[in-house]
Amino acid sequence: MRKLIISLICFLVVSTAYAKAFSNKLEGTTIERKLNEYVSLQNNDVAIYRLFPTQNTWTFIKLNTRNGQMWQVQFDVQGDNRGVTYLNLLPLVPKEKEVDGRFTLYSTENIYTFILIDQLEGKTWQVQWSIDAKDRGVIPID
């Protein structure tokens, strides 16, 4: 009977230890999976193209985060006032210096003005969008 009790206690100790190790392994897998999901979400932040809302309900700015090219994107739900117009067609960095997520936009209190920043070199530009072509542009801030 004593052998049976000792065997049972040993079995319970080993089973508990195995269950704990298995649980830790599962937790590690869950943590690893969550970390991979987080990294994946972070990679979406460095997508090549991003849309930035303006204070105008119908207008967005599309940014190529690799090279700084931008377009004004307008949509319409009832008419045909949809379209894409360039803000700057020329890349702001050479092809060999392009990196996903290099550029981003910051809104200002002026409805028509954004600040573009090169997050690698720190250069900045004033970005003006407008319905009128003569009022659109990208101006370096020195």
DSSP file (Angstrom, degrees, kcal/mol; ACC not computed):
  #  RESIDUE AA STRUCTURE BP1 BP2  ACC     N-H-->O    O-->H-N    N-H-->O    O-->H-N    TCO  KAPPA ALPHA  PHI   PSI    X-CA   Y-CA   Z-CA
    1    1 A M     >        0   0    0      0, 0.0     4,-2.1     0, 0.0     5,-0.2   0.000 360.0 360.0 360.0 -40.0    0.0    0.0    0.0
    2    2 A R  H  >  +     0   0    0      1,-0.2     4,-2.5     2,-0.2     5,-0.2   0.897 360.0  52.4 -62.1 -40.1    2.9    2.3    0.8
    3    3 A K  H  > S+     0   0    0      1,-0.2     4,-2.6     2,-0.2    -1,-0.2   0.889 108.3  51.9 -61.2 -39.4    4.4    1.7   -2.6
    4    4 A L  H  > S+     0   0    0      2,-0.2     4,-2.4     1,-0.2    -2,-0.2   0.904 110.4  46.9 -65.3 -42.3    1.1    2.6   -4.2
    5    5 A I  H  X S+     0   0    0     -4,-2.1     4,-2.6     2,-0.2    -2,-0.2   0.918 113.8  47.7 -66.2 -44.6    0.8    5.9   -2.3
    6    6 A I  H  X S+     0   0    0     -4,-2.5     4,-2.6     2,-0.2    -2,-0.2   0.914 113.3  48.7 -63.4 -41.8    4.4    6.9   -3.1
    7    7 A S  H  X S+     0   0    0     -4,-2.6     4,-2.6    -5,-0.2    -2,-0.2   0.907 111.6  49.5 -62.5 -42.2    3.8    6.0   -6.8
    8    8 A L  H  X S+     0   0    0     -4,-2.4     4,-2.4     2,-0.2    -2,-0.2   0.914 111.8  47.7 -64.7 -43.0    0.6    8.0   -6.8
    9    9 A I  H  X S+     0   0    0     -4,-2.6     4,-2.6     2,-0.2    -2,-0.2   0.924 112.8  49.0 -63.2 -45.0    2.4   11.0   -5.3
   10   10 A C  H  X S+     0   0    0     -4,-2.6     4,-2.8     1,-0.2     5,-0.2   0.913 111.2  50.6 -60.0 -42.6    5.3   10.7   -7.8
   11   11 A F  H  X S+     0   0    0     -4,-2.6     4,-2.8     1,-0.2    -2,-0.2   0.917 111.4  47.6 -62.1 -43.7    2.7   10.5  -10.6
   12   12 A L  H  X S+     0   0    0     -4,-2.4     4,-2.6     2,-0.2    -2,-0.2   0.899 112.9  48.4 -65.1 -41.1    0.9   13.6   -9.3
   13   13 A V  H  X S+     0   0    0     -4,-2.6     4,-2.5     2,-0.2    -2,-0.2   0.940 115.1  44.2 -63.9 -47.6    4.2   15.6   -9.0
   14   14 A V  H  X S+     0   0    0     -4,-2.8     4,-2.6     2,-0.2    -2,-0.2   0.912 114.6  49.6 -64.6 -42.4    5.4   14.5  -12.5
   15   15 A S  H  X S+     0   0    0     -4,-2.8     4,-2.8    -5,-0.2    -2,-0.2   0.908 112.0  48.2 -62.9 -42.3    1.9   15.3  -14.0
   16   16 A T  H  X S+     0   0    0     -4,-2.6     4,-2.5     2,-0.2    -2,-0.2   0.920 112.7  48.0 -64.2 -44.2    1.8   18.7  -12.3
   17   17 A A  H  X S+     0   0    0     -4,-2.5     4,-2.4     2,-0.2    -2,-0.2   0.914 113.5  47.6 -62.9 -42.2    5.3   19.5  -13.5
   18   18 A Y  H  X S+     0   0    0     -4,-2.6     4,-2.9     2,-0.2    -2,-0.2   0.917 111.8  50.0 -64.3 -43.8    4.4   18.4  -17.1
   19   19 A A  H  X S+     0   0    0     -4,-2.8     4,-2.6     2,-0.2    -2,-0.2   0.908 111.5  48.8 -62.0 -41.4    1.2   20.4  -17.0
   20   20 A K  H  X S+     0   0    0     -4,-2.5     4,-2.5     2,-0.2    -2,-0.2   0.921 112.8  47.2 -63.9 -44.3    3.0   23.5  -15.9
   21   21 A A  H  X S+     0   0    0     -4,-2.4     4,-2.1     2,-0.2    -2,-0.2   0.907 113.4  48.4 -63.6 -42.0    5.7   23.0  -18.6
   22   22 A F  H  X S+     0   0    0     -4,-2.9     4,-2.3     2,-0.2    -2,-0.2   0.900 111.0  50.8 -64.9 -40.7    3.0   22.5  -21.2
   23   23 A S  H  X S+     0   0    0     -4,-2.6     4,-2.7     2,-0.2    -2,-0.2   0.916 110.1  49.4 -62.1 -44.8    1.1   25.6  -20.0
   24   24 A N  H  X S+     0   0    0     -4,-2.5     4,-2.5     1,-0.2    -1,-0.2   0.881 109.6  52.4 -61.7 -38.0    4.3   27.7  -20.2
   25   25 A K  H  X S+     0   0    0     -4,-2.1     4,-2.2     2,-0.2    -1,-0.2   0.923 110.8  46.8 -64.7 -43.1    4.9   26.4  -23.7
   26   26 A L  H  X S+     0   0    0     -4,-2.3     4,-2.7     2,-0.2    -2,-0.2   0.912 111.5  51.2 -64.2 -42.4    1.4   27.4  -24.8
   27   27 A E  H  X S+     0   0    0     -4,-2.7     4,-3.1     1,-0.2     5,-0.2   0.916 109.5  50.9 -61.2 -41.6    1.8   30.8  -23.1
   28   28 A G  H  X S+     0   0    0     -4,-2.5     4,-3.0     1,-0.2    -1,-0.2   0.904 110.0  49.6 -60.7 -41.4    5.0   31.3  -25.0
   29   29 A T  H  X S+     0   0    0     -4,-2.2     4,-2.6     2,-0.2    -2,-0.2   0.916 112.5  47.3 -64.1 -42.7    3.3   30.3  -28.2
   30   30 A T  H  X S+     0   0    0     -4,-2.7     4,-2.7     2,-0.2    -2,-0.2   0.926 113.9  47.1 -64.2 -44.9    0.5   32.8  -27.5
   31   31 A I  H  X S+     0   0    0     -4,-3.1     4,-2.6     1,-0.2    -2,-0.2   0.924 113.0  49.4 -62.1 -43.5    3.0   35.5  -26.6
   32   32 A E  H  X S+     0   0    0     -4,-3.0     4,-2.4    -5,-0.2    -2,-0.2   0.909 111.5  49.2 -62.4 -41.5    5.0   34.8  -29.7
   33   33 A R  H  X S+     0   0    0     -4,-2.6     4,-2.3     2,-0.2    -2,-0.2   0.915 111.7  48.5 -64.1 -43.0    1.8   34.9  -31.9
   34   34 A K  H  X S+     0   0    0     -4,-2.7     4,-2.5     2,-0.2    -2,-0.2   0.891 110.7  51.6 -64.5 -39.0    0.8   38.2  -30.3
   35   35 A L  H  X S+     0   0    0     -4,-2.6     4,-2.7     2,-0.2    -2,-0.2   0.921 109.9  49.0 -62.8 -43.4    4.3   39.6  -30.9
   36   36 A N  H  X S+     0   0    0     -4,-2.4     4,-2.4     2,-0.2    -2,-0.2   0.890 111.0  50.3 -62.8 -39.3    4.1   38.5  -34.6
   37   37 A E  H  X S+     0   0    0     -4,-2.3     4,-2.5     2,-0.2    -2,-0.2   0.911 110.8  49.6 -64.3 -41.2    0.6   40.2  -34.9
   38   38 A Y  H  X S+     0   0    0     -4,-2.5     4,-2.6     2,-0.2    -2,-0.2   0.925 111.2  48.3 -62.2 -45.6    2.1   43.4  -33.3
   39   39 A V  H  X S+     0   0    0     -4,-2.7     4,-2.1     1,-0.2    -1,-0.2   0.902 111.0  51.7 -61.8 -40.4    5.0   43.3  -35.7
   40   40 A S  H  X S+     0   0    0     -4,-2.4     4,-1.1     2,-0.2    -2,-0.2   0.914 110.3  48.0 -62.5 -42.8    2.6   42.8  -38.6
   41   41 A L  H >X S+     0   0    0     -4,-2.5     4,-0.8     1,-0.2     3,-0.5   0.903 110.0  52.6 -63.6 -40.3    0.5   45.7  -37.5
   42   42 A Q  H >< S+     0   0    0     -4,-2.6     3,-1.0     1,-0.2     4,-0.5   0.874 102.8  58.4 -63.2 -36.3    3.6   47.9  -37.2
   43   43 A N  H >< S+     0   0    0     -4,-2.1     3,-1.1     1,-0.3    -1,-0.2   0.807  97.2  61.7 -64.4 -27.6    4.5   46.9  -40.7
   44   44 A N  H X< S+     0   0    0     -4,-1.1     3,-1.3    -3,-0.5    -1,-0.3   0.798  94.3  63.5 -66.5 -26.6    1.2   48.4  -41.9
   45   45 A D  T << S+     0   0    0     -3,-1.0    -1,-0.3    -4,-0.8    -2,-0.2   0.706 102.8  49.5 -68.7 -18.0    2.5   51.7  -40.5
   46   46 A V  T <  S+     0   0    0     -3,-1.1    -1,-0.3    -4,-0.5    -2,-0.2  -0.112  79.8 147.1-112.4  35.5    5.2   51.6  -43.1
   47   47 A A    <   -     0   0    0     -3,-1.3    54,-0.5    53,-0.1    18,-0.3  -0.321  58.3-119.4 -63.2 153.9    3.0   50.9  -46.1
   48   48 A I  S    S+     0   0    0      1,-0.1    17,-3.2    52,-0.1    18,-0.5   0.925  98.4  34.7 -64.4 -44.2    4.2   52.4  -49.3
   49   49 A Y  E     +A   64   0A   0     15,-0.2     2,-0.3    16,-0.1    15,-0.2  -0.924  68.7 175.7-116.1 138.3    1.0   54.4  -49.8
   50   50 A R  E     -A   63   0A   0     13,-2.0    13,-2.9    -2,-0.4     2,-0.5  -0.983  22.7-136.0-136.1 149.1   -1.0   56.1  -47.0
   51   51 A L  E     -A   62   0A   0     -2,-0.3    11,-0.2    11,-0.2    -2,-0.0  -0.904  15.7-164.1-104.8 132.9   -4.1   58.3  -47.1
   52   52 A F  E     -A   61   0A   0      9,-2.7     9,-2.7    -2,-0.5     2,-0.1  -0.970  18.3-130.1-116.4 124.5   -4.1   61.4  -44.8
   53   53 A P  E     -A   60   0A   0      0, 0.0     7,-0.2     0, 0.0     2,-0.2  -0.417  16.4-152.8 -72.0 146.9   -7.5   63.1  -44.1
   54   54 A T        -     0   0    0      5,-1.7    58,-0.1     2,-0.5     5,-0.1  -0.524  36.2-100.3-100.6 178.7   -7.8   66.8  -44.5
   55   55 A Q  S    S+     0   0    0     56,-0.6     2,-0.5    -2,-0.2    57,-0.1   0.576 104.0  90.8 -77.0  -7.8  -10.4   68.9  -42.6
   56   56 A N  S >  S-     0   0    0     55,-0.3     3,-1.7     3,-0.2    -2,-0.5  -0.798  79.1-140.5 -87.0 124.5  -12.4   68.8  -45.8
   57   57 A T  T 3  S+     0   0    0     -2,-0.5    -1,-0.1     1,-0.3    -2,-0.0   0.777  99.0  44.8 -54.8 -30.2  -14.8   65.8  -45.7
   58   58 A W  T 3  S+     0   0    0     16,-0.1    17,-2.0    -5,-0.0     2,-0.4   0.396 101.7  77.1 -99.9   1.8  -14.2   65.1  -49.4
   59   59 A T  E <   + B   0  74A   0     -3,-1.7    -5,-1.7    15,-0.2     2,-0.3  -0.948  45.5 169.8-127.1 133.7  -10.4   65.5  -49.6
   60   60 A F  E     -AB  53  73A   0     13,-2.9    13,-3.0    -2,-0.4     2,-0.5  -0.877  28.4-129.7-125.7 161.5   -7.5   63.3  -48.7
   61   61 A I  E     -AB  52  72A   0     -9,-2.7    -9,-2.7    -2,-0.3     2,-0.5  -0.978  17.8-150.8-112.7 125.7   -3.8   63.5  -49.4
   62   62 A K  E     -AB  51  71A   0      9,-2.8     9,-2.1    -2,-0.5     2,-0.4  -0.843  16.8-165.6 -95.1 127.1   -2.2   60.3  -50.7
   63   63 A L  E     -AB  50  70A   0    -13,-2.9   -13,-2.0    -2,-0.5     2,-0.9  -0.942  23.1-143.9-119.0 132.4    1.5   60.0  -49.8
   64   64 A N  E  >  -A   49   0A   0      5,-2.9     4,-2.4    -2,-0.4     3,-0.5  -0.852  18.6-161.6 -85.7 106.9    4.1   57.7  -51.2
   65   65 A T  T  4 S+     0   0    0    -17,-3.2    38,-2.2    -2,-0.9    37,-0.8   0.618  81.9  60.1 -71.2 -11.5    6.0   57.1  -47.9
   66   66 A R  T  4 S+     0   0    0    -18,-0.5    33,-0.9    36,-0.2    -1,-0.2   0.876 125.6   6.5 -80.6 -40.1    9.1   55.8  -49.8
   67   67 A N  T  4 S-     0   0    0     -3,-0.5    25,-3.3   -19,-0.2    26,-0.5   0.441  96.2-110.0-130.8  -0.6    9.9   58.9  -51.8
   68   68 A G     <  +     0   0    0     -4,-2.4    -3,-0.1     1,-0.3     2,-0.1   0.482  60.1 150.4  86.3   2.3    7.5   61.8  -50.7
   69   69 A Q        -     0   0    0     -5,-0.3    -5,-2.9    20,-0.1     2,-0.3  -0.446  25.9-167.3 -67.0 144.3    5.4   62.0  -53.8
   70   70 A M  E     -BC  63  88A   0     18,-1.2    17,-2.9    -7,-0.2    18,-1.6  -0.972  16.3-170.2-139.1 151.1    1.9   63.2  -53.0
   71   71 A W  E     -BC  62  86A   0     -9,-2.1    -9,-2.8    -2,-0.3     2,-0.6  -0.973  25.0-125.7-135.2 149.6   -1.5   63.5  -54.6
   72   72 A Q  E     -BC  61  85A   0     13,-4.1    13,-2.5    -2,-0.3     2,-0.5  -0.873  28.4-161.5 -93.8 123.3   -4.8   65.2  -53.7
   73   73 A V  E     -BC  60  84A   0    -13,-3.0   -13,-2.9    -2,-0.6     2,-0.4  -0.934   8.8-176.0-113.0 122.6   -7.6   62.7  -53.7
   74   74 A Q  E     -BC  59  83A   0      9,-2.9     9,-2.3    -2,-0.5     2,-0.3  -0.942   0.4-173.9-118.9 139.6  -11.2   63.9  -53.8
   75   75 A F        -     0   0    0    -17,-2.0     2,-0.3    -2,-0.4     7,-0.1  -0.868   5.8-164.7-127.7 165.5  -14.3   61.8  -53.7
   76   76 A D        -     0   0    0     -2,-0.3     6,-0.1     3,-0.2    -2,-0.0  -0.992  13.6-160.3-149.4 137.4  -18.0   62.5  -54.1
   77   77 A V  S    S+     0   0    0     -2,-0.3    -1,-0.1     4,-0.1     3,-0.0   0.635  92.2  23.9 -96.6 -14.9  -21.1   60.5  -53.2
   78   78 A Q  S    S+     0   0    0      3,-0.0     2,-0.1     0, 0.0    -2,-0.0   0.716 121.3  29.4-120.4 -33.0  -23.6   62.2  -55.4
   79   79 A G  S    S-     0   0    0      2,-0.0    -3,-0.2     0, 0.0     3,-0.0  -0.116  87.1 -93.0-110.1-153.4  -21.9   63.8  -58.3
   80   80 A D  S    S+     0   0    0      1,-0.1     2,-0.1    -2,-0.1    -3,-0.0  -0.252  73.4 124.8-123.7  46.3  -18.8   63.3  -60.4
   81   81 A N        +     0   0    0      2,-0.0     2,-0.3     0, 0.0    -1,-0.1  -0.242  41.9 126.5 -94.2  43.0  -16.4   65.5  -58.5
   82   82 A R        +     0   0    0     -2,-0.1     2,-0.3    -6,-0.1    -7,-0.2  -0.764  28.3 120.6-100.3 147.2  -14.0   62.6  -58.0
   83   83 A G  E     -C   74   0A   0     -9,-2.3    -9,-2.9    -2,-0.3     2,-0.4  -0.925  50.4-118.4 172.0 166.2  -10.4   62.8  -59.0
   84   84 A V  E     -C   73   0A   0     -2,-0.3     2,-0.4   -11,-0.2   -11,-0.2  -0.993  27.7-178.5-124.9 126.9   -6.7   62.6  -58.2
   85   85 A T  E     -C   72   0A   0    -13,-2.5   -13,-4.1    -2,-0.4     2,-0.1  -0.980  27.6-115.6-126.7 136.6   -4.4   65.6  -58.7
   86   86 A Y  E     -C   71   0A   0     -2,-0.4   -15,-0.3   -15,-0.3     3,-0.1  -0.393  21.6-175.6 -72.4 147.0   -0.7   65.7  -58.1
   87   87 A L  E    S-     0   0A   0    -17,-2.9     2,-0.3     1,-0.3    51,-0.2   0.689  85.5  -0.8-102.8 -39.2    0.8   67.9  -55.4
   88   88 A N  E     -C   70   0A   0    -18,-1.6   -18,-1.2    49,-0.1    -1,-0.3  -0.886  57.9-174.0-150.8 123.1    4.4   66.9  -56.4
   89   89 A L        +     0   0    0     -2,-0.3   -20,-0.1   -20,-0.1    -1,-0.1   0.752  65.6  81.4 -85.9 -26.1    5.3   64.5  -59.1
   90   90 A L  S    S-     0   0    0    -22,-0.1   -23,-0.0     1,-0.1     0, 0.0  -0.657  85.1-115.5 -87.2 134.0    9.0   64.3  -58.5
   91   91 A P        -     0   0    0      0, 0.0   -23,-0.2     0, 0.0    -1,-0.1  -0.312  13.8-140.4 -61.1 148.8   10.4   62.1  -55.8
   92   92 A L  S    S+     0   0    0    -25,-3.3   -24,-0.1    -4,-0.1   -25,-0.1   0.532  85.4  38.6 -90.4  -7.5   12.1   64.0  -52.9
   93   93 A V  S    S-     0   0    0    -26,-0.5     5,-0.1     2,-0.0    -1,-0.0  -0.970  95.2 -96.1-136.1 153.9   14.9   61.4  -52.6
   94   94 A P    >   -     0   0    0      0, 0.0     3,-2.1     0, 0.0     4,-0.3  -0.302  41.6-106.0 -65.0 155.7   16.8   59.4  -55.2
   95   95 A K  G >  S+     0   0    0      1,-0.3     3,-1.4     2,-0.2    -2,-0.0   0.839 118.9  58.1 -51.1 -40.7   15.6   55.8  -55.9
   96   96 A E  G 3  S+     0   0    0      1,-0.3    -1,-0.3     3,-0.0     0, 0.0   0.626 106.0  50.2 -70.7 -11.9   18.5   54.2  -54.0
   97   97 A K  G <  S+     0   0    0     -3,-2.1    -1,-0.3     2,-0.0     2,-0.2   0.351  80.7 122.6-105.2   4.5   17.5   56.1  -50.8
   98   98 A E    <   +     0   0    0     -3,-1.4     2,-0.3    -4,-0.3   -31,-0.2  -0.483  33.5 171.7 -70.7 135.2   13.8   55.1  -50.9
   99   99 A V    >   -     0   0    0    -33,-0.9     3,-1.9   -34,-0.2     4,-0.3  -0.991  39.5-103.6-143.8 133.2   12.6   53.3  -47.7
  100  100 A D  T 3  S+     0   0    0     -2,-0.3   -52,-0.1     1,-0.3   -34,-0.1  -0.340 108.3  15.2 -55.2 133.3    9.1   52.3  -46.8
  101  101 A G  T 3  S+     0   0    0    -54,-0.5    -1,-0.3   -53,-0.1   -35,-0.2   0.562  85.1 127.8  79.9   9.6    7.7   54.7  -44.1
  102  102 A R    <   +     0   0    0     -3,-1.9    17,-3.1   -37,-0.8     2,-0.3   0.891  68.0  44.9 -66.1 -38.8   10.5   57.3  -44.7
  103  103 A F  E     +D  118   0B   0    -38,-2.2     2,-0.3    -4,-0.3    15,-0.2  -0.809  63.3 170.8-109.8 146.4    8.0   60.2  -45.1
  104  104 A T  E     -D  117   0B   0     13,-1.6    13,-2.4    -2,-0.3     2,-0.3  -0.977  23.1-127.9-146.9 161.6    4.9   61.1  -43.1
  105  105 A L  E     -D  116   0B   0     -2,-0.3     2,-0.4    11,-0.2    11,-0.2  -0.839  11.4-162.3-112.6 146.3    2.5   64.0  -43.0
  106  106 A Y  E     -D  115   0B   0      9,-2.4     9,-2.8    -2,-0.3     2,-0.1  -0.996  19.3-131.5-125.4 132.0    1.3   66.1  -40.0
  107  107 A S  E     -D  114   0B   0     -2,-0.4     2,-0.2     7,-0.2     7,-0.2  -0.386  19.7-157.0 -75.9 159.7   -1.8   68.3  -40.2
  108  108 A T        -     0   0    0      5,-1.2     5,-0.1     2,-0.5    -1,-0.0  -0.682  36.5 -96.9-122.5 179.8   -1.7   71.9  -39.1
  109  109 A E  S    S+     0   0    0     -2,-0.2     2,-0.6     3,-0.1     5,-0.1   0.683 103.6  88.8 -74.7 -16.0   -4.5   74.2  -37.9
  110  110 A N  S >  S-     0   0    0      3,-0.2     3,-1.8     1,-0.1    -2,-0.5  -0.742  78.9-141.4 -81.9 122.9   -4.7   75.6  -41.4
  111  111 A I  T 3  S+     0   0    0     -2,-0.6   -56,-0.6     1,-0.3   -55,-0.3   0.777  99.2  43.1 -56.0 -29.9   -7.2   73.4  -43.3
  112  112 A Y  T 3  S+     0   0    0    -58,-0.1    17,-2.0   -57,-0.1     2,-0.4   0.390 102.1  81.5 -99.2   2.6   -5.1   73.6  -46.5
  113  113 A T  E <   + E   0 128B   0     -3,-1.8    -5,-1.2    15,-0.2     2,-0.3  -0.927  44.8 168.8-122.7 133.9   -1.6   73.1  -45.0
  114  114 A F  E     -DE 107 127B   0     13,-2.4    13,-3.0    -2,-0.4     2,-0.5  -0.878  28.6-129.5-126.1 162.4    0.3   70.0  -43.9
  115  115 A I  E     -DE 106 126B   0     -9,-2.8    -9,-2.4    -2,-0.3     2,-0.4  -0.979  18.6-156.9-113.7 126.4    3.9   69.5  -42.9
  116  116 A L  E     -DE 105 125B   0      9,-2.6     9,-2.1    -2,-0.5     2,-0.4  -0.853  11.6-166.8 -98.8 134.9    5.8   66.7  -44.6
  117  117 A I  E     -DE 104 124B   0    -13,-2.4   -13,-1.6    -2,-0.4     2,-0.9  -0.983  23.9-139.7-127.6 136.8    8.8   65.3  -42.8
  118  118 A D  E  >  -D  103   0B   0      5,-2.8     4,-2.8    -2,-0.4   -15,-0.2  -0.838  20.4-159.6 -84.6 107.2   11.6   63.0  -44.0
  119  119 A Q  T  4 S+     0   0    0    -17,-3.1    -1,-0.1    -2,-0.9   -16,-0.1   0.585  84.9  49.2 -72.6  -9.6   11.9   60.8  -40.8
  120  120 A L  T  4 S+     0   0    0    -18,-0.3    -1,-0.2     3,-0.1   -17,-0.1   0.837 126.4  20.0 -94.2 -40.0   15.4   59.7  -41.7
  121  121 A E  T  4 S-     0   0    0      2,-0.1    -2,-0.2    -3,-0.0    -1,-0.0   0.567  96.5-124.6-108.6 -11.6   17.1   63.0  -42.5
  122  122 A G     <  +     0   0    0     -4,-2.8    -3,-0.1     1,-0.3     2,-0.1   0.493  55.0 149.9  84.2   2.5   14.8   65.5  -40.8
  123  123 A K        -     0   0    0     -5,-0.2    -5,-2.8    -6,-0.1     2,-0.3  -0.395  28.5-157.4 -68.9 148.6   14.0   67.6  -43.8
  124  124 A T  E     -EF 117 141B   0     17,-0.7    17,-2.7    -7,-0.2     2,-0.3  -0.932  11.7-169.1-130.5 153.5   10.6   69.3  -43.8
  125  125 A W  E     -EF 116 140B   0     -9,-2.1    -9,-2.6    -2,-0.3     2,-0.5  -0.986  24.2-125.8-137.6 146.7    8.2   70.7  -46.5
  126  126 A Q  E     -EF 115 139B   0     13,-3.4    13,-2.9    -2,-0.3     2,-0.5  -0.844  28.2-156.4 -89.5 126.4    5.1   72.8  -46.3
  127  127 A V  E     -EF 114 138B   0    -13,-3.0   -13,-2.4    -2,-0.5     2,-0.5  -0.927   8.6-170.2-110.5 121.4    2.4   71.0  -48.3
  128  128 A Q  E     -EF 113 137B   0      9,-3.2     9,-2.3    -2,-0.5     2,-0.3  -0.949   2.3-174.1-112.3 123.0   -0.5   73.1  -49.7
  129  129 A W        +     0   0    0    -17,-2.0     2,-0.3    -2,-0.5     3,-0.1  -0.850  14.4 157.1-109.5 154.6   -3.6   71.4  -51.2
  130  130 A S        -     0   0    0     -2,-0.3     6,-0.1     1,-0.1   -58,-0.1  -0.983  53.3-118.9-166.1 158.9   -6.4   73.3  -52.9
  131  131 A I  S    S+     0   0    0     -2,-0.3     2,-0.5     4,-0.1    -1,-0.1   0.859 102.5  72.5 -68.9 -36.9   -9.2   73.1  -55.4
  132  132 A D  S >  S-     0   0    0      1,-0.1     3,-1.6    -3,-0.1     4,-0.2  -0.700  79.3-144.0 -84.9 126.4   -7.3   75.7  -57.5
  133  133 A A  G >  S+     0   0    0     -2,-0.5     3,-1.5     1,-0.3    -1,-0.1   0.834  98.0  61.2 -57.0 -36.4   -4.2   74.4  -59.2
  134  134 A K  G 3  S+     0   0    0      1,-0.3    -1,-0.3    -3,-0.0    -2,-0.0   0.707 102.9  51.8 -67.0 -18.4   -2.3   77.6  -58.7
  135  135 A D  G <  S+     0   0    0     -3,-1.6     2,-0.3     2,-0.0    -1,-0.3   0.348  92.0  94.2-100.6   5.8   -2.6   77.3  -54.9
  136  136 A R    <   +     0   0    0     -3,-1.5     2,-0.3    -4,-0.2    -7,-0.2  -0.686  50.1 111.6 -94.8 149.4   -1.2   73.7  -54.7
  137  137 A G  E     -F  128   0B   0     -9,-2.3    -9,-3.2    -2,-0.3     2,-0.4  -0.904  55.8-111.7 166.4 171.1    2.4   72.9  -54.0
  138  138 A V  E     -F  127   0B   0     -2,-0.3   -11,-0.2   -51,-0.2    -2,-0.0  -0.989  31.8-172.1-127.8 118.7    5.2   71.5  -51.9
  139  139 A I  E     -F  126   0B   0    -13,-2.9   -13,-3.4    -2,-0.4    -2,-0.0  -0.948  23.8-121.5-118.6 123.4    7.6   74.1  -50.5
  140  140 A P  E     -F  125   0B   0      0, 0.0     2,-0.6     0, 0.0   -15,-0.3  -0.344  18.1-143.8 -60.9 141.8   10.9   73.2  -48.7
  141  141 A I  E      F  124   0B   0    -17,-2.7   -17,-0.7     1,-0.1    -2,-0.0  -0.945 360.0 360.0-106.3 114.9   11.2   74.6  -45.1
  142  142 A D              0   0    0     -2,-0.6    -1,-0.1   -19,-0.1   -17,-0.1   0.456 360.0 360.0 -88.1 360.0   14.8   75.5  -44.5
